[in-house]
Amino acid sequence: MLFVIIGHDGPEGAALRPKVRPAHLANLQPLVNAGKVKIAGPFTDGSGSLIIVDMESEAEAIAFANSDPYVT
């Protein structure tokens, strides 16, 4: 199933995003390699980002979203 993950940056998002981005991309890479990421990227206004993933369940998608370095 396809799931949309929308992340909204907090008040310090602009300052934190460049620092956390390498860990975020490393966390995402296994899903990219497995062909599970359909599209991903930041919003052009800098307010957050969107990821569309193909997961087996909603629980799997939520667990992935909650493990993202931008969240943790």
C-alpha positions in Angstrom: 0.0 0.0 0.0 1.1 3.5 -0.6 1.3 5.9 2.4 2.0 9.6 2.4 4.2 10.9 5.2 4.1 14.7 5.7 6.6 16.3 8.0 6.2 19.8 9.2 9.2 21.7 10.4 9.2 23.1 13.9 10.3 26.6 14.8 14.0 25.7 14.5 13.5 23.7 11.3 15.5 26.0 9.0 18.5 25.8 11.3 18.2 22.1 12.1 17.4 20.7 8.6 20.9 21.0 7.2 22.5 19.4 10.3 20.1 16.4 10.4 19.7 15.9 6.6 22.6 13.4 6.2 21.2 11.1 8.9 17.7 11.5 7.4 19.0 10.4 4.0 20.9 7.5 5.4 17.8 6.3 7.2 15.8 6.6 4.0 18.4 4.9 1.7 17.4 1.3 2.5 13.8 2.0 1.4 15.1 3.7 -1.7 17.3 0.7 -2.5 14.3 -1.6 -2.0 12.2 0.5 -4.4 9.8 1.4 -1.6 10.2 5.2 -1.9 8.0 6.5 -4.7 8.7 10.2 -4.3 10.3 12.3 -1.5 11.5 15.8 -1.0 11.2 19.1 0.8 8.4 21.6 0.3 9.6 24.5 -1.7 8.6 27.0 1.0 10.9 25.3 3.6 8.0 24.3 5.8 8.6 20.5 5.8 8.7 17.6 3.5 6.7 14.8 1.9 7.5 11.1 1.4 5.4 8.6 -0.5 6.3 5.0 0.5 5.1 1.5 -0.4 4.7 -0.4 2.9 3.0 -3.6 4.0 0.9 -1.8 6.7 0.0 1.5 8.2 1.9 0.4 11.4 5.1 -0.1 9.3 4.7 3.3 7.7 4.1 5.0 11.1 7.1 3.2 12.7 9.3 4.4 9.8 8.0 7.9 10.1 8.6 8.0 13.8 12.2 6.7 13.4 13.2 9.4 11.0 16.0 11.6 12.3 14.0 14.7 11.6 11.5 13.4 14.1 13.9 12.0 16.7 
